[in-house]
Amino acid sequence: MDTSIPHSLANLFEQLGLRADPASIDAFIGSHRLKPGQAIAEGEFWSPAQATFLRESLQDDSDWAEEVDELAVRLGAS
């Protein structure tokens, strides 16, 4: 993980290996949802490496935890 880049939702998407332009982020969020009460890392749409990164970011309260929380909220919004 590159710790020298600023932390933003777009940069989180890049860390996850996803397209990070605003339209791609909106499309991803629009087509992926977490079930009520489901932890972000448990989403069926993540690869094992992505799920591990998300889980460890929250468990370790890493520099990415705030962006991971933001993404979780956006994926859980109806």
C-alpha positions as CSV (number, residue, x, y, z in Angstrom):
1,M,0.0,0.0,0.0
2,D,1.3,3.5,-0.9
3,T,1.1,5.7,2.2
4,S,2.4,8.8,0.4
5,I,-0.8,9.6,-1.5
6,P,-3.5,11.8,-0.1
7,H,-6.5,9.9,1.3
8,S,-9.7,10.4,-0.6
9,L,-12.5,8.1,-1.9
10,A,-11.0,8.3,-5.4
11,N,-7.6,7.2,-4.0
12,L,-9.2,4.4,-2.1
13,F,-10.7,3.1,-5.3
14,E,-7.2,3.2,-6.9
15,Q,-5.9,1.3,-3.9
16,L,-8.6,-1.3,-4.5
17,G,-7.6,-1.5,-8.2
18,L,-10.8,0.0,-9.4
19,R,-11.5,2.9,-11.8
20,A,-11.4,6.1,-9.7
21,D,-12.9,8.8,-11.9
22,P,-16.2,10.3,-10.5
23,A,-18.4,8.6,-13.0
24,S,-16.9,5.1,-12.3
25,I,-17.1,5.6,-8.6
26,D,-20.8,6.6,-8.9
27,A,-21.5,3.6,-11.2
28,F,-19.8,1.2,-8.8
29,I,-21.8,2.5,-5.9
30,G,-25.0,2.5,-7.9
31,S,-24.6,-1.2,-8.9
32,H,-23.2,-2.6,-5.6
33,R,-25.0,-2.7,-2.3
34,L,-24.4,-4.1,1.1
35,K,-27.1,-5.9,2.9
36,P,-28.4,-4.3,6.2
37,G,-25.9,-4.9,8.9
38,Q,-23.3,-6.4,6.5
39,A,-19.7,-5.3,7.1
40,I,-18.1,-3.7,4.0
41,A,-15.5,-6.5,3.7
42,E,-18.2,-9.1,3.5
43,G,-19.6,-7.7,0.2
44,E,-19.8,-10.5,-2.4
45,F,-18.4,-8.1,-5.0
46,W,-14.9,-7.8,-3.5
47,S,-11.9,-10.0,-4.4
48,P,-10.2,-11.7,-1.5
49,A,-7.4,-9.1,-1.6
50,Q,-9.8,-6.2,-1.6
51,A,-11.8,-7.7,1.3
52,T,-8.6,-8.2,3.3
53,F,-7.5,-4.6,2.6
54,L,-10.9,-3.2,3.7
55,R,-11.1,-5.4,6.8
56,E,-7.6,-4.6,7.9
57,S,-8.0,-0.9,7.3
58,L,-10.9,-0.9,9.8
59,Q,-9.4,-3.3,12.3
60,D,-6.1,-1.5,12.4
61,D,-7.7,2.0,12.3
62,S,-5.4,2.7,9.4
63,D,-5.0,5.9,7.5
64,W,-7.7,4.5,5.1
65,A,-10.3,3.8,7.8
66,E,-12.2,7.1,7.3
67,E,-12.5,6.5,3.5
68,V,-13.5,2.9,4.0
69,D,-16.2,4.0,6.5
70,E,-17.4,6.6,3.9
71,L,-17.6,3.9,1.2
72,A,-19.5,1.6,3.6
73,V,-22.1,4.3,4.2
74,R,-22.5,4.9,0.5
75,L,-22.8,1.2,-0.3
76,G,-25.4,0.8,2.4
77,A,-27.5,3.8,1.5
78,S,-30.8,3.0,-0.2
